[in-house]
Amino acid sequence: MPSAAGSKLRGVSFDEIDDALVDSYLKKLGRRKCLRRISGRMPTAAYGVKRFVERLREHGVIVAHSAETSSAADEWLVPYAIHLERLGLSNGTRRMYMRFAGSLLDQSLGSPTTDGKLFTAEKVTVFVRDQAAVLKPASCRAPVTATRVFLRYLAMRDVVPATIVSAVPTIRQWKLAELPKYLTENEVGQILSSCEDTPVGRRDRAILKLLVRLGLRAGEVVQLRLDDIDWREGCVRIRAGKSAKERVLPLLEDVALDLVAYLRDGRPKSNERAVFLKNCPPYKALKCSACVSSIATTHIKRAGIIRSHYVRAHVSSHGRHTDGFSRCHLQTSRGHSRASAAGDDGNLRQAGSGETRVCGHASAGRCAMNSAGYSCHLDLYLELRRAVGFAMRVEERLLRDFLRYIDHHECNSASTAQLAVDWACSIQIRPGSGTHAGRLSVVRGFLTYLQSSLPDVRVPDANLVAGARRPKPYIFSAGEIRDLMNAAQSLGPQESLRPLTYVTLIGLVLSCGLRAGEAMRLDASDVILDTNPPHLVVRQTKFRKSRLVPMHSTTAESMRVYAVQRQRLGYDRVCDAFFVSENGKPLVYQTVARNFIAIARRLGIRGSRGERGASLHSLRHTFTVSRMLAWYRDGVDVQARLPELSVYLGHVRPQETYWYLTATPELLTAASVRFENYSAPGIKS
């Protein structure tokens, strides 16, 4: 027993040691602050006490005491656990769902409602808000999903109304938003070299090799058993994990050598069949994936690598892509269920929560309502949405305007849908802009949440207001592009950087298909010109997506010329942005767009004021259409290449790229010719 435990439990006989005594001792030890854990981290001595008591029970020195009585929450948790098991969820997912369900029940049972209800919408909202506010943005999904699943289970059993699920918000996440993090070959070598020639070092080196060379997940390393390694065939069986698929991977020679070194001279003698064991008695298997993550983090820090990286397969997938494996093989061997590898979530804003305010129920049914009846619910709704990552600046302004609109009109719960539509359409805008539909979407989210507290509230259908209509894209001809570049070159003052800024910016957007705002937000560090191929790093753009954009050699040369001129005039010392204005500040989109339209009007490319036509964004349309037309002319399978073009352009879904096929007559004609040539051999003469 640790010395701390001996001093605290001195004079206690073995018969008196039970779970209550251990819990009391651990409570006296206290918990250390830890950013990754809500309740903090237990001190090292606590883990020694738990292992010591577990060892005493294994050898029959003390007897395990059975639970005295079940808690009130067990009435709901026991059947819920059976329900989760029937759903086929993994053990880790079930434990996570049960943990949050238990916390919600403890909070609700500890403060019963006056009407005897187990849950109210306010209780659910406060619980989710408080849980999400102390977590990192990427981790907010756990309490939200777990709470929603538990409430749906209770609604299925008619314990709570189905509308209460609306009190649980959605999480703002962007799929494949960030660039994948990876380790270079040199960094991997440094990390492996940090493993000492000791039993623990051999274990850690074998684990790191499995992560880096075979691309295993941390949980798959923990689940690896001695029986899973086929030394005769030179392969290793990976048990079903995240993708629910079992697979067999080749056991590479260098990985096998490190495994043999650990199994012969590092692994403690134990009856455990797990490959990797803890390094202190009792020699048990690693408990969870956090143990593997801790090992990787330790050696990353020991190697002096400050950046936080995800060690798993990224060095193989993104750093090398060698060893003779195809992309399809790499994806299936690493357990990806689809062709696109999962990406990290984008960074969301984290918001803290203030004091919990108790809202009284507003009058429902046919009683008249005013903004005061909804204001408290709106405050709680905004706090909840901010806690899970939404900024809610524009939404708050619109929703408070909606409440003011209610004050000037007779309102009850049954008429909220009509009032919401009337408010959304109460402003005059250009037809087809989608502003009315956007305003209605904002108020629908609030009314859906409000319905969890006031079931009589009506939520309008999303299709009651026309959405935005995308205008026909303008495609520049080769002559118009030449005239635009010449006009930009003649901008004044001639001895300044301004003419070259506009020429380079237009050329970059036209040759790489960037959004104009993306090009203007580039920092000097985002323009990589000394690699092959030269490329741009576009960070956190529309839908929070980041991507790498390769450049043609001629475009890269123009960027080098601009960078040299920018440095010669001293702008590199006053601004981090790559494209700078005359006052040494980043370009302003509205100013550049206005100047571009003025040039287009002067050249006769765009009509007079009030008429739609060519704009700065038309350069991106021109790139996309030109690329697809070139593919059609060259006989390339455009359908197969469109997903690649979609990624290059930064679209969220390939469907957004398909829009160009129907919106552009030139592309529609080329596609029709391709289909006609395809179907012609099957037509009988």
C-alpha positions as CSV (number, residue, x, y, z in Angstrom):
1,M,0.0,0.0,0.0
2,P,1.3,3.5,-0.7
3,S,2.7,5.4,2.2
4,A,-0.2,8.0,2.0
5,A,-2.7,5.2,2.2
6,G,-0.9,3.6,5.1
7,S,-1.0,6.8,7.1
8,K,-4.7,7.4,6.4
9,L,-5.8,3.8,7.0
10,R,-3.5,2.8,9.8
11,G,-5.3,0.8,12.5
12,V,-8.0,-0.4,10.0
13,S,-8.4,-4.2,9.8
14,F,-8.8,-5.9,6.5
15,D,-12.4,-6.9,7.3
16,E,-13.3,-3.2,7.5
17,I,-12.0,-2.3,4.0
18,D,-14.9,-1.9,1.6
19,D,-15.8,0.4,-1.3
20,A,-17.3,3.1,1.1
21,L,-14.0,3.3,3.0
22,V,-11.9,3.5,-0.2
23,D,-14.2,6.2,-1.6
24,S,-14.0,8.2,1.7
25,Y,-10.2,8.0,1.5
26,L,-10.1,9.1,-2.1
27,K,-12.4,12.0,-1.3
28,K,-9.9,13.2,1.3
29,L,-7.1,13.1,-1.2
30,G,-8.9,15.5,-3.4
31,R,-8.6,15.9,-7.1
32,R,-6.1,17.9,-9.1
33,K,-7.1,20.4,-11.8
34,C,-7.1,19.0,-15.3
35,L,-8.3,20.9,-18.4
36,R,-9.4,17.7,-20.1
37,R,-11.6,16.4,-17.3
38,I,-14.6,18.2,-15.8
39,S,-14.2,17.0,-12.2
40,G,-10.3,17.0,-12.3
41,R,-7.8,14.2,-12.1
42,M,-7.2,11.8,-9.3
43,P,-3.6,11.9,-7.7
44,T,-1.2,9.1,-8.4
45,A,-1.7,7.6,-4.9
46,A,-5.4,7.0,-5.7
47,Y,-4.6,4.5,-8.5
48,G,-2.2,2.7,-6.2
49,V,-4.9,2.3,-3.6
50,K,-7.4,0.9,-6.1
51,R,-4.9,-1.6,-7.5
52,F,-4.0,-2.7,-3.9
53,V,-7.6,-3.3,-2.9
54,E,-8.3,-5.1,-6.1
55,R,-5.3,-7.3,-5.5
56,L,-6.4,-8.2,-2.0
57,R,-9.8,-9.2,-3.3
58,E,-8.2,-11.4,-6.0
59,H,-6.3,-13.3,-3.3
60,G,-9.3,-13.6,-1.0
61,V,-7.8,-11.5,1.7
62,I,-10.9,-9.2,1.7
63,V,-14.4,-10.0,0.5
64,A,-16.2,-7.8,-2.0
65,H,-19.2,-6.3,-0.4
66,S,-22.4,-6.3,-2.4
67,A,-24.3,-3.1,-3.0
68,E,-26.7,-2.4,-0.2
69,T,-29.6,-0.9,-2.0
70,S,-30.1,0.4,-5.5
71,S,-30.4,4.1,-6.1
72,A,-33.5,5.8,-7.4
73,A,-31.7,6.3,-10.8
74,D,-31.2,2.6,-11.2
75,E,-34.9,2.2,-11.9
76,W,-34.3,3.9,-15.2
77,L,-30.6,3.1,-15.9
78,V,-30.8,-0.7,-15.7
79,P,-33.4,-1.1,-18.5
80,Y,-31.7,1.7,-20.4
81,A,-28.4,-0.2,-20.3
82,I,-30.2,-3.3,-21.8
83,H,-31.7,-1.0,-24.5
84,L,-28.3,0.3,-25.5
85,E,-26.8,-3.2,-25.7
86,R,-29.7,-4.2,-28.0
87,L,-28.7,-1.3,-30.3
88,G,-25.3,-3.0,-30.8
89,L,-23.3,0.0,-29.5
90,S,-19.7,-0.5,-28.5
91,N,-18.7,-0.8,-24.8
92,G,-17.1,2.7,-24.8
93,T,-20.2,4.3,-26.3
94,R,-22.5,2.6,-23.8
95,R,-20.4,3.7,-20.9
96,M,-20.4,7.3,-22.2
97,Y,-24.2,7.3,-22.7
98,M,-24.8,5.8,-19.3
99,R,-22.5,8.3,-17.6
100,F,-24.4,11.3,-18.9
101,A,-27.8,9.6,-18.4
102,G,-26.9,9.0,-14.7
103,S,-25.8,12.7,-14.3
104,L,-29.0,13.9,-15.8
105,L,-31.1,11.7,-13.5
106,D,-29.1,12.7,-10.4
107,Q,-29.7,16.4,-11.3
108,S,-33.4,15.9,-12.0
109,L,-34.1,13.6,-9.0
110,G,-32.2,16.0,-6.7
111,S,-34.5,18.9,-7.6
112,P,-38.0,17.5,-8.2
113,T,-40.6,19.6,-10.0
114,T,-43.7,20.8,-8.3
115,D,-45.9,19.0,-10.8
116,G,-44.1,15.7,-10.3
117,K,-42.6,15.6,-13.8
118,L,-39.2,13.7,-14.1
119,F,-37.8,16.2,-16.6
120,T,-38.7,19.6,-17.9
121,A,-37.3,21.4,-20.9
122,E,-35.6,23.9,-18.7
123,K,-33.8,21.2,-16.7
124,V,-32.6,19.5,-19.9
125,T,-31.4,22.8,-21.3
126,V,-29.5,23.8,-18.2
127,F,-27.9,20.3,-18.0
128,V,-26.7,20.3,-21.6
129,R,-25.5,23.9,-21.3
130,D,-23.5,23.3,-18.2
131,Q,-22.0,20.1,-19.6
132,A,-21.0,21.7,-22.9
133,A,-19.7,24.9,-21.4
134,V,-16.8,23.1,-19.6
135,L,-15.8,21.0,-22.6
136,K,-13.7,21.8,-25.6
137,P,-15.9,22.6,-28.7
138,A,-15.0,19.3,-30.4
139,S,-16.1,17.4,-27.3
140,C,-19.5,19.0,-26.9
141,R,-21.1,16.4,-29.1
142,A,-20.8,13.7,-26.4
143,P,-23.3,15.2,-23.8
144,V,-25.6,16.4,-26.5
145,T,-25.9,13.1,-28.3
146,A,-26.0,11.1,-25.1
147,T,-28.8,13.3,-23.7
148,R,-30.8,13.1,-26.9
149,V,-30.6,9.3,-27.1
150,F,-31.7,9.0,-23.4
151,L,-34.7,11.3,-23.9
152,R,-35.8,9.5,-27.0
153,Y,-35.7,6.2,-25.0
154,L,-37.8,7.8,-22.2
155,A,-40.2,9.2,-24.8
156,M,-40.5,5.7,-26.3
157,R,-41.6,4.5,-22.9
158,D,-44.0,7.4,-22.5
159,V,-42.1,8.7,-19.5
160,V,-41.6,12.2,-21.1
161,P,-43.3,13.9,-24.0
162,A,-41.6,13.5,-27.4
163,T,-41.4,17.3,-27.8
164,I,-38.9,17.5,-24.9
165,V,-36.2,16.2,-27.3
166,S,-36.3,19.6,-29.0
167,A,-34.7,21.1,-25.9
168,V,-31.4,19.4,-26.9
169,P,-29.6,21.5,-29.5
170,T,-27.6,20.4,-32.5
171,I,-23.8,20.8,-32.6
172,R,-22.2,23.0,-35.1
173,Q,-19.6,20.9,-36.8
174,W,-18.0,21.0,-40.2
175,K,-17.0,17.7,-41.8
176,L,-13.4,17.5,-43.2
177,A,-13.0,21.1,-42.2
178,E,-9.3,21.1,-41.1
179,L,-6.2,20.0,-42.8
180,P,-5.0,16.6,-41.4
181,K,-2.2,16.8,-38.9
182,Y,0.7,14.5,-39.6
183,L,4.3,13.8,-38.6
184,T,7.3,14.1,-40.9
185,E,9.8,11.2,-41.4
186,N,12.3,13.1,-39.2
187,E,9.8,13.7,-36.4
188,V,8.8,10.0,-36.4
189,G,12.5,9.0,-36.2
190,Q,12.9,11.4,-33.2
191,I,9.9,9.9,-31.4
192,L,11.0,6.3,-31.9
193,S,14.6,7.2,-30.8
194,S,13.1,8.6,-27.5
195,C,12.2,5.0,-26.5
196,E,14.8,3.7,-24.1
197,D,16.2,0.2,-24.2
198,T,14.2,-0.9,-21.2
199,P,11.1,-3.1,-20.9
200,V,8.8,-0.1,-20.8
201,G,10.8,1.5,-23.7
202,R,10.4,-1.7,-25.8
203,R,6.7,-1.7,-25.2
204,D,6.3,1.9,-26.1
205,R,8.3,1.5,-29.3
206,A,6.2,-1.5,-30.4
207,I,3.0,0.5,-29.8
208,L,4.3,3.5,-31.7
209,K,5.3,1.3,-34.6
210,L,1.8,-0.2,-34.8
211,L,0.4,3.4,-34.8
212,V,2.7,4.7,-37.5
213,R,3.4,1.8,-39.7
214,L,0.1,-0.1,-39.7
215,G,-2.1,2.9,-39.0
216,L,-4.0,1.3,-36.1
217,R,-6.3,3.3,-33.8
218,A,-5.4,3.5,-30.2
219,G,-8.3,1.4,-29.2
220,E,-7.3,-1.3,-31.7
221,V,-3.8,-1.5,-30.1
222,V,-5.5,-2.0,-26.7
223,Q,-7.7,-4.8,-28.0
224,L,-4.7,-6.6,-29.7
225,R,-4.3,-10.2,-28.3
226,L,-1.5,-12.7,-28.6
227,D,-3.7,-15.0,-30.6
228,D,-4.3,-12.2,-33.2
229,I,-0.7,-12.4,-34.4
230,D,0.0,-15.1,-37.0
231,W,3.8,-15.3,-37.1
232,R,3.8,-18.1,-39.7
233,E,1.7,-16.2,-42.2
234,G,3.2,-12.8,-41.3
235,C,-0.1,-11.0,-40.6
236,V,-2.1,-9.6,-37.7
237,R,-5.9,-9.7,-37.2
238,I,-7.5,-6.5,-36.1
239,R,-10.7,-7.0,-34.2
240,A,-13.9,-5.1,-35.1
241,G,-13.8,-1.6,-33.7
242,K,-14.9,1.8,-35.0
243,S,-15.9,0.5,-38.4
244,A,-17.5,-2.7,-37.0
245,K,-15.4,-4.6,-39.5
246,E,-12.7,-7.2,-38.7
247,R,-9.6,-7.0,-41.0
248,V,-6.2,-8.7,-41.5
249,L,-3.1,-6.6,-42.1
250,P,0.4,-7.7,-43.2
251,L,2.9,-7.7,-40.3
252,L,5.7,-5.6,-41.7
253,E,9.3,-6.8,-40.8
254,D,10.3,-3.8,-38.7
255,V,7.1,-3.9,-36.8
256,A,7.5,-7.7,-36.2
257,L,11.1,-7.1,-34.9
258,D,9.9,-4.6,-32.3
259,L,7.0,-6.8,-31.2
260,V,9.4,-9.8,-30.8
261,A,11.8,-7.6,-28.7
262,Y,9.0,-6.6,-26.4
263,L,7.5,-10.1,-26.1
264,R,10.9,-11.7,-25.3
265,D,12.6,-9.0,-23.1
266,G,9.9,-6.6,-22.0
267,R,6.5,-8.1,-21.4
268,P,6.0,-9.2,-17.8
269,K,4.9,-12.8,-17.1
270,S,1.2,-12.8,-16.9
271,N,-1.9,-14.9,-17.7
272,E,-3.3,-12.0,-19.6
273,R,-3.7,-12.6,-23.3
274,A,-3.5,-8.9,-24.3
275,V,-0.3,-8.1,-26.1
276,F,0.5,-4.9,-24.2
277,L,0.4,-4.8,-20.4
278,K,0.9,-2.2,-17.7
279,N,4.4,-1.9,-16.4
280,C,3.6,-2.2,-12.7
281,P,1.9,-5.1,-10.8
282,P,-0.6,-6.4,-11.0
283,Y,0.3,-6.8,-14.7
284,K,-3.0,-6.1,-16.3
285,A,-3.9,-5.1,-19.9
286,L,-4.0,-1.5,-20.9
287,K,-7.4,-0.3,-19.8
288,C,-8.4,2.0,-22.7
289,S,-7.2,4.0,-25.7
290,A,-6.3,6.9,-23.3
291,C,-3.3,4.8,-22.2
292,V,-2.0,4.6,-25.7
293,S,-2.6,8.3,-26.3
294,S,-0.7,9.1,-23.1
295,I,2.3,6.9,-24.3
296,A,2.3,8.7,-27.6
297,T,2.1,12.2,-26.0
298,T,4.9,11.4,-23.6
299,H,7.3,10.4,-26.4
300,I,6.3,13.4,-28.6
301,K,7.2,15.7,-25.8
302,R,10.3,13.8,-25.0
303,A,11.4,14.1,-28.6
304,G,11.1,17.9,-28.3
305,I,8.2,18.2,-30.8
306,I,6.1,21.1,-29.5
307,R,3.2,20.8,-32.0
308,S,0.4,18.5,-31.0
309,H,-0.1,15.8,-33.6
310,Y,-2.3,12.9,-34.1
311,V,0.2,10.0,-34.4
312,R,-2.0,7.4,-35.9
313,A,-1.8,6.7,-39.7
314,H,-1.3,10.2,-40.9
315,V,2.4,9.9,-41.4
316,S,1.7,7.0,-43.9
317,S,-1.4,8.4,-45.5
318,H,-0.3,12.0,-46.0
319,G,3.4,12.0,-45.4
320,R,4.6,9.1,-47.6
321,H,1.9,6.9,-49.3
322,T,4.6,4.4,-50.2
323,D,5.3,0.7,-49.5
324,G,3.5,-0.2,-52.8
325,F,0.0,0.2,-51.3
326,S,-2.8,1.8,-53.3
327,R,-5.0,4.5,-51.9
328,C,-7.9,2.0,-51.8
329,H,-5.8,-0.5,-49.9
330,L,-4.7,2.2,-47.4
331,Q,-8.3,3.2,-46.8
332,T,-9.6,-0.3,-46.2
333,S,-6.6,-1.5,-44.2
334,R,-7.1,1.4,-41.8
335,G,-10.7,0.6,-41.3
336,H,-12.3,3.5,-43.1
337,S,-15.9,2.7,-44.0
338,R,-15.9,5.1,-46.9
339,A,-13.5,6.3,-49.5
340,S,-12.9,9.6,-47.8
341,A,-11.0,9.5,-44.6
342,A,-12.5,11.2,-41.5
343,G,-11.2,14.6,-40.8
344,D,-10.8,16.7,-37.7
345,D,-13.6,18.9,-36.7
346,G,-13.3,22.6,-37.0
347,N,-12.4,24.8,-34.1
348,L,-15.6,26.3,-32.6
349,R,-16.0,29.1,-30.1
350,Q,-16.3,28.0,-26.5
351,A,-18.6,30.0,-24.2
352,G,-19.0,29.9,-20.5
353,S,-22.3,30.0,-18.8
354,G,-23.5,32.4,-16.2
355,E,-26.0,32.0,-13.4
356,T,-28.8,29.5,-14.0
357,R,-32.1,31.4,-14.3
358,V,-35.4,29.7,-13.6
359,C,-38.0,30.5,-16.2
360,G,-41.6,30.3,-15.4
361,H,-43.9,28.8,-18.0
362,A,-45.5,31.3,-20.3
363,S,-49.3,31.2,-20.8
364,A,-50.1,28.7,-23.5
365,G,-53.1,27.8,-25.5
366,R,-55.3,30.6,-26.7
367,C,-54.2,33.2,-24.2
368,A,-52.6,36.3,-25.5
369,M,-48.8,36.4,-25.5
370,N,-46.2,39.2,-25.6
371,S,-42.4,39.3,-25.8
372,A,-42.1,39.1,-22.0
373,G,-43.6,35.6,-22.1
374,Y,-40.9,34.4,-24.5
375,S,-37.9,36.6,-23.5
376,C,-36.7,34.3,-20.7
377,H,-36.9,31.3,-23.0
378,L,-34.9,33.2,-25.6
379,D,-32.2,34.0,-23.1
380,L,-31.8,30.4,-22.2
381,Y,-31.9,29.3,-25.8
382,L,-29.1,31.7,-26.7
383,E,-27.0,30.6,-23.8
384,L,-27.4,27.0,-24.8
385,R,-26.5,27.6,-28.5
386,R,-23.4,29.5,-27.5
387,A,-22.3,26.8,-25.2
388,V,-22.3,24.3,-28.0
389,G,-20.3,26.5,-30.4
390,F,-22.6,28.9,-32.1
391,A,-21.8,32.6,-32.1
392,M,-25.4,33.7,-32.3
393,R,-24.7,37.4,-32.9
394,V,-26.9,37.8,-36.0
395,E,-29.5,35.3,-34.7
396,E,-29.9,37.2,-31.4
397,R,-30.5,40.4,-33.2
398,L,-33.1,38.8,-35.5
399,L,-34.9,36.9,-32.7
400,R,-35.2,40.0,-30.4
401,D,-36.6,41.8,-33.4
402,F,-39.1,39.0,-33.8
403,L,-40.2,39.4,-30.1
404,R,-40.7,43.1,-30.7
405,Y,-42.8,42.2,-33.7
406,I,-45.0,40.0,-31.4
407,D,-45.6,43.0,-29.1
408,H,-47.3,44.9,-32.0
409,H,-49.5,42.0,-33.0
410,E,-52.0,39.8,-31.2
411,C,-50.3,36.5,-30.5
412,N,-51.0,33.2,-28.9
413,S,-49.2,29.9,-29.1
414,A,-51.4,28.7,-31.9
415,S,-50.7,31.7,-34.1
416,T,-46.9,31.7,-33.8
417,A,-46.4,30.0,-37.1
418,Q,-48.3,32.6,-39.1
419,L,-46.6,35.4,-37.2
420,A,-43.2,33.9,-37.9
421,V,-43.9,33.8,-41.7
422,D,-45.3,37.4,-41.6
423,W,-42.2,38.6,-39.7
424,A,-39.8,36.9,-42.1
425,C,-41.4,38.5,-45.1
426,S,-41.9,42.0,-43.4
427,I,-38.8,43.5,-45.1
428,Q,-38.4,44.5,-48.8
429,I,-35.6,42.7,-50.6
430,R,-34.6,41.7,-54.1
431,P,-36.6,38.6,-55.3
432,G,-34.5,35.4,-55.2
433,S,-32.0,36.6,-52.6
434,G,-33.1,34.1,-50.0
435,T,-33.2,36.6,-47.2
436,H,-36.8,35.8,-46.2
437,A,-36.0,32.1,-46.1
438,G,-33.0,32.8,-43.9
439,R,-35.0,34.9,-41.4
440,L,-37.6,32.1,-41.2
441,S,-35.0,29.5,-40.6
442,V,-33.7,31.5,-37.6
443,V,-37.1,31.8,-36.0
444,R,-38.0,28.2,-36.7
445,G,-35.0,27.1,-34.7
446,F,-36.2,29.1,-31.7
447,L,-39.8,28.0,-32.0
448,T,-38.7,24.3,-32.2
449,Y,-36.8,24.7,-29.0
450,L,-39.8,26.6,-27.4
451,Q,-42.1,23.8,-28.4
452,S,-40.3,21.5,-25.8
453,S,-41.6,23.8,-23.0
454,L,-44.9,24.9,-24.7
455,P,-46.3,22.0,-26.7
456,D,-49.0,24.3,-28.2
457,V,-46.5,26.5,-30.0
458,R,-46.7,26.0,-33.8
459,V,-43.6,25.8,-35.9
460,P,-44.0,26.9,-39.6
461,D,-42.9,24.6,-42.4
462,A,-39.5,25.5,-43.9
463,N,-40.9,25.6,-47.5
464,L,-43.5,28.3,-46.9
465,V,-41.0,31.0,-48.1
466,A,-39.0,30.7,-51.3
467,G,-35.3,30.1,-50.9
468,A,-32.4,31.6,-52.7
469,R,-32.1,31.2,-56.5
470,R,-28.5,31.0,-57.8
471,P,-28.1,33.3,-60.8
472,K,-26.6,32.1,-64.0
473,P,-22.8,32.4,-63.7
474,Y,-21.0,34.8,-66.0
475,I,-18.1,33.2,-67.9
476,F,-15.3,35.5,-69.1
477,S,-14.0,35.0,-72.6
478,A,-10.2,35.0,-73.3
479,G,-10.4,38.5,-74.8
480,E,-12.3,39.9,-71.8
481,I,-9.7,38.4,-69.4
482,R,-6.9,40.0,-71.4
483,D,-8.7,43.4,-71.3
484,L,-9.2,43.0,-67.5
485,M,-5.5,42.3,-66.9
486,N,-4.5,45.3,-69.0
487,A,-6.9,47.6,-67.3
488,A,-5.7,46.4,-63.8
489,Q,-2.1,47.0,-64.9
490,S,-3.0,50.7,-65.7
491,L,-4.4,51.4,-62.3
492,G,-2.7,54.2,-60.4
493,P,-0.5,55.2,-58.9
494,Q,1.9,53.5,-61.4
495,E,4.9,53.4,-59.2
496,S,3.0,51.8,-56.3
497,L,2.2,48.2,-55.5
498,R,-1.5,48.6,-56.3
499,P,-1.5,47.7,-60.1
500,L,0.6,44.6,-59.4
501,T,-1.7,43.7,-56.5
502,Y,-4.8,43.7,-58.7
503,V,-3.1,41.9,-61.6
504,T,-1.7,39.2,-59.4
505,L,-5.0,38.8,-57.4
506,I,-7.1,38.4,-60.6
507,G,-4.6,36.0,-62.1
508,L,-4.5,33.9,-58.9
509,V,-8.3,33.6,-58.6
510,L,-8.7,32.8,-62.3
511,S,-6.0,30.2,-62.4
512,C,-6.7,28.4,-59.0
513,G,-10.5,28.9,-58.8
514,L,-10.2,30.5,-55.3
515,R,-13.0,32.5,-53.8
516,A,-11.9,36.1,-53.9
517,G,-12.2,36.4,-50.1
518,E,-9.9,33.4,-49.7
519,A,-7.2,35.0,-51.8
520,M,-7.4,38.3,-49.9
521,R,-7.2,36.5,-46.5
522,L,-3.9,34.7,-47.4
523,D,-1.0,35.4,-45.1
524,A,2.5,35.4,-46.4
525,S,3.1,32.2,-44.5
526,D,0.3,30.6,-46.4
527,V,2.0,31.0,-49.8
528,I,4.4,28.1,-50.2
529,L,6.6,28.7,-53.3
530,D,9.7,26.6,-52.5
531,T,8.1,23.2,-52.7
532,N,7.2,20.9,-55.6
533,P,4.5,21.7,-56.5
534,P,4.1,25.2,-55.0
535,H,0.8,25.5,-53.2
536,L,-1.4,27.7,-51.0
537,V,-2.7,26.9,-47.6
538,V,-6.4,28.1,-47.4
539,R,-7.4,28.2,-43.8
540,Q,-10.8,28.2,-42.1
541,T,-12.8,29.5,-45.1
542,K,-16.4,29.0,-46.0
543,F,-18.0,26.3,-43.8
544,R,-14.7,26.4,-41.8
545,K,-13.0,24.2,-44.3
546,S,-9.2,24.3,-44.8
547,R,-7.4,22.9,-47.8
548,L,-4.2,22.8,-49.8
549,V,-4.3,24.4,-53.3
550,P,-1.5,23.5,-55.8
551,M,-0.5,26.2,-58.2
552,H,0.6,26.1,-61.8
553,S,4.3,27.0,-62.4
554,T,3.3,30.2,-64.2
555,T,1.0,31.3,-61.4
556,A,3.7,30.5,-58.9
557,E,6.2,32.7,-60.8
558,S,3.7,35.6,-60.8
559,M,3.3,35.2,-57.0
560,R,7.1,35.2,-56.6
561,V,7.4,38.5,-58.6
562,Y,4.7,40.0,-56.4
563,A,6.4,38.8,-53.2
564,V,9.7,40.3,-54.2
565,Q,8.0,43.7,-55.0
566,R,6.1,43.6,-51.8
567,Q,9.3,43.0,-49.8
568,R,11.2,45.7,-51.7
569,L,8.6,48.3,-50.8
570,G,8.7,47.2,-47.1
571,Y,5.2,45.9,-46.8
572,D,6.4,42.6,-45.3
573,R,7.4,44.5,-42.1
574,V,4.0,46.1,-41.5
575,C,1.5,43.5,-42.5
576,D,1.3,39.7,-42.4
577,A,-1.3,39.5,-45.2
578,F,0.1,38.5,-48.6
579,F,-2.0,41.0,-50.6
580,V,-1.8,44.4,-49.1
581,S,-3.3,47.8,-49.8
582,E,-1.5,51.1,-50.2
583,N,-1.9,51.9,-46.5
584,G,-0.2,48.7,-45.5
585,K,-3.3,46.9,-44.4
586,P,-5.1,43.8,-45.7
587,L,-7.3,44.2,-48.7
588,V,-11.0,44.9,-48.0
589,Y,-13.3,42.7,-50.1
590,Q,-15.9,45.5,-50.7
591,T,-13.3,47.9,-52.0
592,V,-11.7,45.4,-54.3
593,A,-15.1,44.2,-55.6
594,R,-16.3,47.8,-56.2
595,N,-13.1,48.6,-58.2
596,F,-13.4,45.4,-60.2
597,I,-17.0,46.2,-61.2
598,A,-15.9,49.7,-62.2
599,I,-13.2,48.3,-64.5
600,A,-15.7,45.8,-66.0
601,R,-18.2,48.6,-66.7
602,R,-15.5,50.8,-68.2
603,L,-14.6,47.9,-70.6
604,G,-18.3,47.3,-71.4
605,I,-18.3,43.8,-69.8
606,R,-20.9,44.8,-67.2
607,G,-24.0,46.9,-67.7
608,S,-25.0,50.1,-65.8
609,R,-25.9,50.3,-62.1
610,G,-28.8,48.1,-61.0
611,E,-28.1,45.4,-63.6
612,R,-26.6,42.0,-62.7
613,G,-23.5,40.8,-64.6
614,A,-19.8,40.0,-64.3
615,S,-18.4,40.3,-60.8
616,L,-15.2,39.3,-58.9
617,H,-16.7,35.9,-58.1
618,S,-17.2,35.3,-61.9
619,L,-13.5,34.6,-62.1
620,R,-14.0,31.5,-60.0
621,H,-16.9,30.4,-62.2
622,T,-14.7,30.9,-65.3
623,F,-12.0,28.6,-63.9
624,T,-14.5,25.8,-63.0
625,V,-16.3,25.9,-66.3
626,S,-13.0,26.1,-68.3
627,R,-11.6,23.1,-66.5
628,M,-14.6,21.0,-67.1
629,L,-14.9,22.0,-70.7
630,A,-11.2,21.1,-71.2
631,W,-11.9,17.6,-69.7
632,Y,-14.8,17.1,-72.1
633,R,-12.7,18.1,-75.1
634,D,-9.9,15.8,-74.0
635,G,-12.2,12.8,-73.6
636,V,-11.7,12.6,-69.8
637,D,-14.3,10.9,-67.6
638,V,-15.7,14.1,-66.1
639,Q,-18.0,12.2,-63.6
640,A,-14.9,10.5,-62.1
641,R,-12.9,13.7,-61.8
642,L,-15.7,15.9,-60.4
643,P,-15.1,14.8,-56.8
644,E,-11.5,15.9,-57.2
645,L,-12.5,19.3,-58.6
646,S,-15.0,19.6,-55.7
647,V,-12.2,19.2,-53.1
648,Y,-10.0,21.6,-55.0
649,L,-12.7,24.3,-55.0
650,G,-13.5,23.7,-51.3
651,H,-17.1,22.6,-51.9
652,V,-18.8,20.8,-49.0
653,R,-20.5,18.2,-51.3
654,P,-19.8,17.2,-54.9
655,Q,-23.4,18.1,-55.7
656,E,-22.4,21.8,-55.5
657,T,-20.0,21.2,-58.4
658,Y,-22.6,19.4,-60.5
659,W,-24.6,22.7,-60.5
660,Y,-22.3,24.0,-63.2
661,L,-23.4,21.3,-65.6
662,T,-27.0,22.6,-65.6
663,A,-26.3,26.3,-65.1
664,T,-23.8,26.7,-68.0
665,P,-25.0,26.2,-71.6
666,E,-21.5,25.4,-72.8
667,L,-21.1,22.6,-70.3
668,L,-24.6,21.3,-70.9
669,T,-23.9,21.1,-74.6
670,A,-20.6,19.3,-74.0
671,A,-22.3,16.8,-71.7
672,S,-25.0,16.2,-74.3
673,V,-22.4,15.5,-77.0
674,R,-20.7,13.1,-74.7
675,F,-23.9,11.2,-74.0
676,E,-24.8,11.2,-77.7
677,N,-21.4,9.6,-78.5
678,Y,-21.9,7.1,-75.7
679,S,-25.4,6.0,-76.8
680,A,-24.8,6.1,-80.6
681,P,-23.4,2.6,-80.9
682,G,-26.5,1.1,-79.3
683,I,-28.9,2.9,-81.8
684,K,-30.1,0.7,-84.6
685,S,-29.9,2.2,-88.1
